[in-house]
Amino acid sequence: MKREVKASTDLIPTPVVLVTAQGLEGPPNIITLAWAGVVNSEPPMLGIGVRSNRHSYRLLMETREFCVNIPHAGMVRAVDVCGVVSGKDTDKFALTGLTPEKASKIKPPLILECPINIECRLRHTLDLGSHTLFIGEILTVHRDEAILDEKGKITLDKFAPLAYCPGVHDYRAVGEKLGWYGFSKGKMS
Ligand SMILES: Cc1cc2nc3c(=O)[nH]c(=O)nc-3n(C[C@H](O)[C@H](O)[C@H](O)COP(=O)(O)O)c2cc1C
């Protein structure tokens, strides 16, 4: 038996990412976001949902550049810290011990400890109500060689991503491999 509940964002799980942004002046900042996803392939684009009262909101609007840094499961504590402390009055790089690394095409830094860093330029904003959707075009991507297989592709045998469960408020590790794109072909008939 299903229980019908009020409209809620039960999209479980979501990714959880660390977005770096930097204003025209001042230090770079890190914000934890669960409202994040791929929104286009050609050109490759990501969307992130940010509330207007976040310090990061102003930084994103100012320089219109950001980096989506993908943490590994071992970074869960730093991920939570960047989601409960504001950069308005705290340097989150200093607080977490995370390392800023120069980006190649944008002003905000990458986070060295994140195995994947996606540099984006802001293309569109859309005020949706509680959050503004920032759509960024992906300019370039950095992948740590430690998470690549012998063919240079990302392998989850070497990279343990982190997932977030909205509503439940849990962080979870991504689990065992169950199949792959198109694996069902030929097995259904
Ligand atoms: C797991 C998690 C997910 C979050 N997702 C979002 C989100 O998608 N959008 C948002 O505006 N805030 C989100 N937050 C809240 C911000 O990360 C938090 O308010 C942060 O302190 C804002 O930092 P800033 O003021 O330095 O920008 C999330 C927090 C956590 C812990």
The ligand as a Tripos MOL2 file, in Angstrom:
@<TRIPOS>MOLECULE
LIG
   31    33     1     0     0
SMALL
NO_CHARGES

@<TRIPOS>ATOM
      1 C1         23.8480   18.0240    2.0620 C.3       1 LIG1
      2 C2         23.5360   19.4710    1.8350 C.ar      1 LIG1
      3 C3         22.9700   19.8720    0.6380 C.ar      1 LIG1
      4 C4         22.6910   21.2230    0.3950 C.ar      1 LIG1
      5 N1         22.1510   21.5920   -0.8050 N.ar      1 LIG1
      6 C5         21.8940   22.9080   -1.0430 C.ar      1 LIG1
      7 C6         21.3850   23.3060   -2.3200 C.ar      1 LIG1
      8 O1         21.2090   22.5090   -3.2290 O.2       1 LIG1
      9 N2         21.1390   24.6400   -2.5080 N.ar      1 LIG1
     10 C7         21.3740   25.5800   -1.5360 C.ar      1 LIG1
     11 O2         21.1290   26.7810   -1.7570 O.2       1 LIG1
     12 N3         21.8680   25.2170   -0.3310 N.ar      1 LIG1
     13 C8         22.1490   23.9140   -0.0720 C.ar      1 LIG1
     14 N4         22.6590   23.5180    1.1400 N.ar      1 LIG1
     15 C9         22.8980   24.5560    2.1710 C.3       1 LIG1
     16 C10        24.2020   25.3370    1.9530 C.3       1 LIG1
     17 O3         25.2680   24.4690    1.6310 O.3       1 LIG1
     18 C11        24.5430   26.1060    3.2550 C.3       1 LIG1
     19 O4         23.5030   27.0230    3.5530 O.3       1 LIG1
     20 C12        25.8750   26.7920    3.2010 C.3       1 LIG1
     21 O5         26.2650   27.1100    4.5190 O.3       1 LIG1
     22 C13        25.8640   28.0670    2.3700 C.3       1 LIG1
     23 O6         27.1850   28.5150    2.2590 O.3       1 LIG1
     24 P1         27.5810   29.9960    1.7970 P.3       1 LIG1
     25 O7         26.7270   30.9500    2.6090 O.co2     1 LIG1
     26 O8         29.0390   30.0720    2.1440 O.co2     1 LIG1
     27 O9         27.3240   30.0990    0.3350 O.co2     1 LIG1
     28 C14        22.9660   22.1880    1.3920 C.ar      1 LIG1
     29 C15        23.5540   21.7820    2.6110 C.ar      1 LIG1
     30 C16        23.8270   20.4370    2.8250 C.ar      1 LIG1
     31 C17        24.4620   20.0180    4.1280 C.3       1 LIG1
@<TRIPOS>BOND
     1     1     2 1
     2     2     3 ar
     3     2    30 ar
     4     3     4 ar
     5     4     5 ar
     6     4    28 ar
     7     5     6 ar
     8     6     7 ar
     9     6    13 1
    10     7     8 2
    11     7     9 ar
    12     9    10 ar
    13    10    11 2
    14    10    12 ar
    15    12    13 ar
    16    13    14 ar
    17    14    15 1
    18    14    28 ar
    19    15    16 1
    20    16    17 1
    21    16    18 1
    22    18    19 1
    23    18    20 1
    24    20    21 1
    25    20    22 1
    26    22    23 1
    27    23    24 1
    28    24    25 2
    29    24    26 1
    30    24    27 1
    31    28    29 ar
    32    29    30 ar
    33    30    31 1
@<TRIPOS>SUBSTRUCTURE
     1 LIG1         1 GROUP 0 **** ****
